[in-house]
């Protein structure tokens, strides 16, 4: 549990403490935390990740209220199934637990995404670059989901 806390919640807080003085001196900035779609719809078998990433969203919302008057935006990006080494490892773990081929597990996961595929890391990066840019200067205190329409909630 300490490791999960250190890798997610504590690391986000440490990053904030490092960048905040320069942003305050400048009178502007954007703190953007990478979380997970699990902050909006929990992912089975990822208890600690679900807990710790939700804490980062709470921190971001709090900081957006406190730092907004100083010109500093704070928000989160919640990726769904983006095709990374971590996602492939999760598919392999799910395949091992269920005794099925990893290709079958991946195909089943892709079938639950309305766009029918995993996201490309470049697509994710494009959204992050936009949110960090001046073009998104009125976006703060929220979490943007990048999931191909996967989540079922209305407030995703």
C-alpha positions as CSV (number, residue, x, y, z in Angstrom):
1,X,0.0,0.0,0.0
2,X,2.8,2.4,0.8
3,X,4.4,1.7,-2.6
4,X,1.1,2.4,-4.4
5,X,0.7,5.6,-2.4
6,X,4.3,6.7,-3.2
7,X,3.9,6.0,-6.9
8,X,0.7,7.8,-7.4
9,X,-0.5,10.2,-4.8
10,X,2.7,11.2,-3.1
11,X,4.6,11.6,-6.4
12,X,1.9,14.0,-7.6
13,X,2.2,16.0,-4.4
14,X,6.0,16.1,-4.7
15,X,5.8,17.3,-8.3
16,X,3.4,20.0,-7.3
17,X,5.6,21.3,-4.5
18,X,8.6,21.5,-6.9
19,X,6.8,23.4,-9.7
20,X,4.6,25.6,-7.7
21,X,7.1,28.3,-6.7
22,X,8.1,29.0,-10.3
23,X,4.4,29.1,-11.3
24,X,3.6,31.5,-8.5
25,X,6.5,33.8,-9.5
26,X,5.3,33.8,-13.1
27,X,1.6,34.2,-12.1
28,X,0.5,31.4,-14.3
29,X,0.9,27.8,-15.1
30,X,-0.8,24.5,-15.6
31,X,-0.5,21.4,-13.3
32,X,-1.8,18.4,-15.2
33,X,-2.0,15.0,-13.4
34,X,-2.3,11.8,-15.4
35,X,-4.7,9.5,-13.6
36,X,-6.9,6.8,-15.0
37,X,-10.5,6.1,-16.2
38,X,-10.7,4.2,-12.9
39,X,-11.3,7.6,-11.2
40,X,-14.7,7.6,-12.8
41,X,-15.5,3.8,-13.1
42,X,-13.4,1.4,-11.0
43,X,-11.4,-1.3,-12.7
44,X,-11.7,-4.8,-11.2
45,X,-8.6,-6.2,-9.5
46,X,-6.9,-2.8,-9.2
47,X,-8.0,-1.8,-5.7
48,X,-5.0,0.3,-4.7
49,X,-4.8,2.0,-8.1
50,X,-8.5,2.9,-7.9
51,X,-8.0,4.3,-4.4
52,X,-4.8,6.3,-5.0
53,X,-5.8,7.8,-8.3
54,X,-9.1,9.0,-6.9
55,X,-7.1,10.8,-4.2
56,X,-5.1,12.6,-6.9
57,X,-8.3,13.8,-8.5
58,X,-9.4,15.2,-5.1
59,X,-6.1,16.9,-4.7
60,X,-6.4,18.4,-8.2
61,X,-9.9,19.7,-7.5
62,X,-8.8,21.3,-4.2
63,X,-5.7,22.9,-5.7
64,X,-7.7,24.2,-8.7
65,X,-9.8,26.2,-6.2
66,X,-6.8,27.4,-4.2
67,X,-4.4,28.2,-7.1
68,X,-6.9,29.5,-9.7
69,X,-6.8,33.1,-8.2
70,X,-3.1,33.0,-8.8
71,X,-3.5,32.2,-12.5
72,X,-2.6,28.5,-12.1
73,X,-4.8,25.9,-13.7
74,X,-5.0,22.3,-12.2
75,X,-6.6,19.4,-14.0
76,X,-6.4,15.7,-14.6
77,X,-6.4,13.5,-17.7
78,X,-8.0,10.1,-17.3
79,X,-7.0,7.7,-20.0
80,X,-9.0,4.6,-20.7
81,X,-7.3,1.7,-22.7
82,X,-4.3,3.4,-24.3
83,X,-2.0,0.8,-26.0
84,X,1.0,0.9,-23.8
85,X,3.3,-1.7,-22.2
86,X,1.2,-1.4,-19.0
87,X,-2.0,-2.1,-20.8
88,X,-0.6,-5.1,-22.5
89,X,0.7,-6.4,-19.1
90,X,-2.8,-6.0,-17.7
91,X,-4.3,-7.9,-20.6
92,X,-1.7,-10.7,-20.0
93,X,-2.6,-10.8,-16.3
94,X,-6.3,-11.0,-17.1
95,X,-5.6,-13.8,-19.6
96,X,-3.6,-15.7,-17.1
97,X,-6.3,-15.4,-14.4
98,X,-9.0,-16.5,-16.7
99,X,-7.1,-19.2,-18.5
100,X,-7.7,-17.7,-21.9
101,X,-5.4,-16.5,-24.7
102,X,-4.3,-12.9,-24.4
103,X,-5.6,-12.2,-27.9
104,X,-9.1,-13.2,-26.8
105,X,-9.0,-11.0,-23.7
106,X,-7.8,-8.0,-25.7
107,X,-10.5,-8.5,-28.4
108,X,-13.1,-8.7,-25.6
109,X,-11.8,-5.4,-24.1
110,X,-11.8,-3.7,-27.5
111,X,-15.3,-4.8,-28.1
112,X,-16.4,-2.8,-25.0
113,X,-15.0,0.4,-26.5
114,X,-17.4,2.0,-28.9
115,X,-14.5,3.0,-31.2
116,X,-13.5,-0.7,-31.3
117,X,-9.8,-0.3,-30.5
118,X,-7.3,0.8,-27.9
119,X,-6.2,4.4,-28.0
120,X,-2.9,5.3,-29.6
121,X,-0.4,7.0,-27.2
122,X,0.0,9.9,-29.7
123,X,-3.8,10.5,-29.5
124,X,-3.4,10.7,-25.7
125,X,-0.4,13.0,-26.0
126,X,-2.3,15.4,-28.4
127,X,-5.0,15.9,-25.8
128,X,-2.5,16.5,-23.0
129,X,-0.6,19.0,-25.2
130,X,-3.8,20.9,-25.9
131,X,-4.9,21.0,-22.3
132,X,-1.5,22.3,-21.2
133,X,-1.5,25.0,-23.9
134,X,-2.9,28.5,-23.8
135,X,-5.7,27.4,-26.1
136,X,-7.2,25.6,-23.1
137,X,-6.7,28.6,-20.7
138,X,-10.2,28.4,-19.3
139,X,-10.1,24.7,-18.5
140,X,-9.3,24.0,-14.8
141,X,-10.6,21.9,-11.9
142,X,-11.8,19.0,-14.1
143,X,-10.7,15.6,-15.3
144,X,-10.8,14.9,-19.1
145,X,-11.4,11.3,-20.1
146,X,-9.7,9.9,-23.1
147,X,-11.3,6.5,-23.5
148,X,-12.9,6.0,-27.0
149,X,-16.3,6.2,-25.3
150,X,-15.7,3.2,-23.1
151,X,-17.1,4.5,-19.8
152,X,-20.8,4.1,-19.1
153,X,-21.3,7.1,-16.8
154,X,-23.0,10.3,-17.9
155,X,-20.4,12.5,-16.1
156,X,-17.3,11.0,-17.6
